[in-house]
Amino acid sequence: MGSLFRSETMCLAQLFLQSGTAYECLSALGEKGLVQFRDLNQNISTFQRKFVGEVKRCEELERILVYLVQEINRADIPLPEGETSPPAPPLKQVLEMQEQLQKLEVELREVTKNKEKLRKNLLELIEYTHMLRVTQTFVKRNVEFEPTYEEFPSLESDSLLDYSCMQRLGAKLGFVSGLINQGKVEAFEKMLWRVCKGYTIVSYAELDESLEDPETGEVIKWYVFLISFWGEQIGHKVKKICDCYHCHVYPYPNTAEERREIQEGLNTRIQDLYTVLHKTEDYLRQVLCKAAESVYSRVIQVKKMKAIYHMLNMCSFDVTNKCLIAEVWCPEADLQDLRRALEEGSRESGATIPSFMNIIPTKETPPTRIRTNKFTEGFQNIVDAYGVGSYREVNPALFTIITFPFLFAVMFGDFGHGFVMFLFALLLVLNENHPRLNQSQEIMRMFFNGRYILLLMGLFSVYTGLIYNDCFSKSVNLFGSGWNVSAMYTSSHPPAERKKMVLWNDSVVRHNSILQLDPSVPGVFQGPYPLGIDPIWNLATNRLTFLNSFKMKMSVILGIIHMTFGVILGIFNHLHFRKKFNIYLVSIPELLFMLCIFGYLIFMIFYKWLVFSAETSRVAPSILIEFINMFLFPTSKTNGLYTGQEYVQRVLLVVTALSVPVLFLGKPLFLLWLHNGRSCFGVNRSGYTLIRKESEEEVSLLGNQDVEEGNHQVEDGCREMACEEFNFGEILMTQVIHSIEYCLGCISNTASYLRLWALSLAHAQLSDVLWAMLMRVGLRVDTTYGVLLLLPVIALFAVLTIFILLIMEGLSAFLHAIRLHWVEFQNKFYVGAGTKFVPFSFSLLSSKFNNDDSVA
């Protein structure tokens, strides 16, 4: 609890690392995560530091490993992730590992390049085969066929592209054949017509199956084309147009025999390429499988090695360049572990001179270190989202563990909804070691990280649901109602009592739609319900009025208690930082201002609940009127809650009025008095000499000194105070602003806690509407079809309950609970101006196969 209540005591340590043992020592420190390094080379560029060459080597190894991981993933080979993290590699093995990885990369690139070439050749041969098959239907070349002479061939008798006919015309006929993308056919044809001016004949045919593009690997639809042209110039134009449209052009055979020979040769080459390609893929897979066995450990080792060299770049060398000097922040409780880590690193390196450390005094503010576990981490993150706590101030996370889920439950109070949330969180907690939950998507990971917050939120919602007696908008009669309806009938009472009370009879019950129970009638109210609200209020027409009054008063009570507790926690901060004058001049006036007004309001609420009964409730005064009259001083006398109320309220107002100027001016005037009259007791002044040392008020003025040490010499304190400028105007203005904010905040913050009542009312009403619109309709259907209709109604009710009442309403209550803690509670004592302690720890490195190698 000590660590969670207040951040740990830190110290600044100086590490002296021998050049030969620095790597091993930092490796041992990274495994334990004990210290946070300070950068001693801030004025030196990153590229001019000592170990920049080693960092570049690590980046080169990372590049190779990223390439290996990409190739392994492309081959669908599973990447094994070990449960234990391997240590950083020794320096002797780094060069060997680098040589192995580079050799493996070269081999993989060569094999992959050959595989791609074989694959490309195979796809081109397959395209050529399809082209020959389709173009065979375009032109008929029969050498033995000799038609009769005609100046121009008849369209009905011969093909336009008959080779023998073209020979007789004396023209030099050429052919271009190939494949073109389906989307480019129309533009390709128009371009041929415009450029060649009609001196070409184009034939198209769509392939029945899609083929893979040898260049891009994309599977697309292709068209086979055959272009006939006259003249060499037009042939050059056709070939250029084909190149512009990225057509795959293949040689066209002149004779049927040549076509047959080409097809036979293509079939043989395709079979050979299939065989070679399969063997190449098998060999490549064997290499990748062997690399996948060790790629996880090597990725982690390279990340650790790079992190070590980054930390070594933060160190400075001594004058002899034989020793590295590092400055680190370390918790005092971990100093022994730090020494053991240095000894372990020196022993592993085999150095004769061990590395050592010493503690150096400092006036700098240390980082804030708060140890958490998997249960408290979520609540600490809520506090840190507002601001990391200042060094050694009270940590609100300890109290947030209880207050946060409780305030959430006050707004979310429903037994059924809370139980569903509790079961969901319990399922996450029981399966928290499941690997798929840690690697889930962002939204699911957010629920998983806050599983213990959800668990307590659901558990507290079950409790407040029992207090509200609300379960899916319906009350549960567990212990029997404390109200007796039969006692209101006339027959239940003797004739002498009937004249004094308003009772029921058959006529009253028959002619009145609304009947009122009178708790003053004997036997009607038999006592309070053992736990929470009596279930009979679920049937009452004035249920909403009763619950609003109860929840509004409850919200005010909880809010004032919460804020008062925050002011009290500020006293612990003043005691720890040895500023007792803040207790008398700030905290006590704040408590008096809060309790004399709003604490008295709580007193009146409880007093009215306890003193007035059902018989005297009609003459009970209104708390709101009495509270307003406390400030208005009415001339006419009113019926107060108790005798002497007027004098008590005047005393409280006087105390409140006196606390305001003390709050505004007390601290600035006291500091001014200390500065002018009692700042330096060590200086001879009017015959007086120093008779008292280490005054807490003097220490409070030394803003730049470390008040944690508490053993400064008075001479040093006086010299610093003499050099330090005391600005009374700035101190006064700061205190006035703080006081105005506090006084007005007491009113606005108290009103802000009414959101507990408002959101609780909204949740209950929304749940009631959902029940009335779905479940009540489904339950009232005729029994013949009711069962068939009830199943989809229940399913729809469950879906809307989860998405609207649990997720949306739960998120709303969650955000409002955060606001109440950040604004209304923490601003009473929490500064949140510190810096978080981020240790050099290998556990913060990502163990996934990515390129994010930063040390958080």
Stockholm file with secondary structure:
# STOCKHOLM 1.0

chainA/1-856         MGSLFRSETMCLAQLFLQSGTAYECLSALGEKGLVQFRDLNQNISTFQRKFVGEVKRCEELERILVYLVQEINRADIPLPEGETSPPAPPLKQVLEMQEQLQKLEVELREVTKNKEKLRKNLLELIEYTHMLRVTQTFVKRNVEFEPTYEEFPSLESDSLLDYSCMQRLGAKLGFVSGLINQGKVEAFEKMLWRVCKGYTIVSYAELDESLEDPETGEVIKWYVFLISFWGEQIGHKVKKICDCYHCHVYPYPNTAEERREIQEGLNTRIQDLYTVLHKTEDYLRQVLCKAAESVYSRVIQVKKMKAIYHMLNMCSFDVTNKCLIAEVWCPEADLQDLRRALEEGSRESGATIPSFMNIIPTKETPPTRIRTNKFTEGFQNIVDAYGVGSYREVNPALFTIITFPFLFAVMFGDFGHGFVMFLFALLLVLNENHPRLNQSQEIMRMFFNGRYILLLMGLFSVYTGLIYNDCFSKSVNLFGSGWNVSAMYTSSHPPAERKKMVLWNDSVVRHNSILQLDPSVPGVFQGPYPLGIDPIWNLATNRLTFLNSFKMKMSVILGIIHMTFGVILGIFNHLHFRKKFNIYLVSIPELLFMLCIFGYLIFMIFYKWLVFSAETSRVAPSILIEFINMFLFPTSKTNGLYTGQEYVQRVLLVVTALSVPVLFLGKPLFLLWLHNGRSCFGVNRSGYTLIRKESEEEVSLLGNQDVEEGNHQVEDGCREMACEEFNFGEILMTQVIHSIEYCLGCISNTASYLRLWALSLAHAQLSDVLWAMLMRVGLRVDTTYGVLLLLPVIALFAVLTIFILLIMEGLSAFLHAIRLHWVEFQNKFYVGAGTKFVPFSFSLLSSKFNNDDSVA
#=GR chainA/1-856 SS CHHHHBCCCEEEEEEEEETTTHHHHHHHHHHHTCCEECCSCTTSCGGGSTTHHHHHHHHHHHHHHHHHHHHHHHTTCCCCCCSSCCCCCCHHHHHHHHHHHHHHHHHHHHHHHHHHHHHHHHHHHHHHHHHHHHHTTTCCCCTTCCCCCCSSCCTTTSCTTCHHHHHHTTCCEEEEEEEEEGGGHHHHHHHHHHHHTTCEEEEEEECSSCEECTTTCCEECEEEEEEEEESHHHHHHHHHHHHHTTCEEECCCSSHHHHHHHHHHHHHHHHHHHHHHHHHHHHHHHHHHHHHHHHHHHHHHHHHHHHHHHHHTTCEECTTSSEEEEEEEEEGGGHHHHHHHHHHHHHHHTCSSCCEEEEECCCSCCCBCCCCCTTTHHHHHHHHHHCCCCTTCBCTHHHHHHHHHHHHHHHHCCHHHHHHHHHHHHHHHHTTTCHHHHTSCHHHHHHHHTHHHHHHHHHHHHHHHHHHTCBTTBCCCSSCCSBCSGGGBGGGSCHHHHTTSCCBCHHHHHHCSCCCCCTTSTTTBCCCCSSSSCGGGGTCTTHHHHHHHHHHHHHHHHHHHHHHHHHHHHHHHHHHTTCHHHIIIIIHHHHHHHIIIIIHHHHHHHHHHHHCCTTTGGGCCCHHHHHHHHHHCCSSCCCCSSTTHHHHHHHHHHHHHHHHHHHHHHHHHHHHHHHHHSSCTTSCBTTBCCCCCCCHHHHHHCTTSCTTTCCCCHHHHHHHHHHSCCCHHHHHHHHHHHHHHHHHHHHHHHHHTTHHHHHHHHHHHHHHHHIIIIIHHHHTSCHHHHHHHHHHHHHHHHHHIIIIIIIIHHHHHHHHHHHIIIIIIGGGTCCCCCCBCCCCCGGGSCCSSSSCCCCC
#=GC SS_cons         CHHHHBCCCEEEEEEEEETTTHHHHHHHHHHHTCCEECCSCTTSCGGGSTTHHHHHHHHHHHHHHHHHHHHHHHTTCCCCCCSSCCCCCCHHHHHHHHHHHHHHHHHHHHHHHHHHHHHHHHHHHHHHHHHHHHHTTTCCCCTTCCCCCCSSCCTTTSCTTCHHHHHHTTCCEEEEEEEEEGGGHHHHHHHHHHHHTTCEEEEEEECSSCEECTTTCCEECEEEEEEEEESHHHHHHHHHHHHHTTCEEECCCSSHHHHHHHHHHHHHHHHHHHHHHHHHHHHHHHHHHHHHHHHHHHHHHHHHHHHHHHHHTTCEECTTSSEEEEEEEEEGGGHHHHHHHHHHHHHHHTCSSCCEEEEECCCSCCCBCCCCCTTTHHHHHHHHHHCCCCTTCBCTHHHHHHHHHHHHHHHHCCHHHHHHHHHHHHHHHHTTTCHHHHTSCHHHHHHHHTHHHHHHHHHHHHHHHHHHTCBTTBCCCSSCCSBCSGGGBGGGSCHHHHTTSCCBCHHHHHHCSCCCCCTTSTTTBCCCCSSSSCGGGGTCTTHHHHHHHHHHHHHHHHHHHHHHHHHHHHHHHHHHTTCHHHIIIIIHHHHHHHIIIIIHHHHHHHHHHHHCCTTTGGGCCCHHHHHHHHHHCCSSCCCCSSTTHHHHHHHHHHHHHHHHHHHHHHHHHHHHHHHHHSSCTTSCBTTBCCCCCCCHHHHHHCTTSCTTTCCCCHHHHHHHHHHSCCCHHHHHHHHHHHHHHHHHHHHHHHHHTTHHHHHHHHHHHHHHHHIIIIIHHHHTSCHHHHHHHHHHHHHHHHHHIIIIIIIIHHHHHHHHHHHIIIIIIGGGTCCCCCCBCCCCCGGGSCCSSSSCCCCC
//
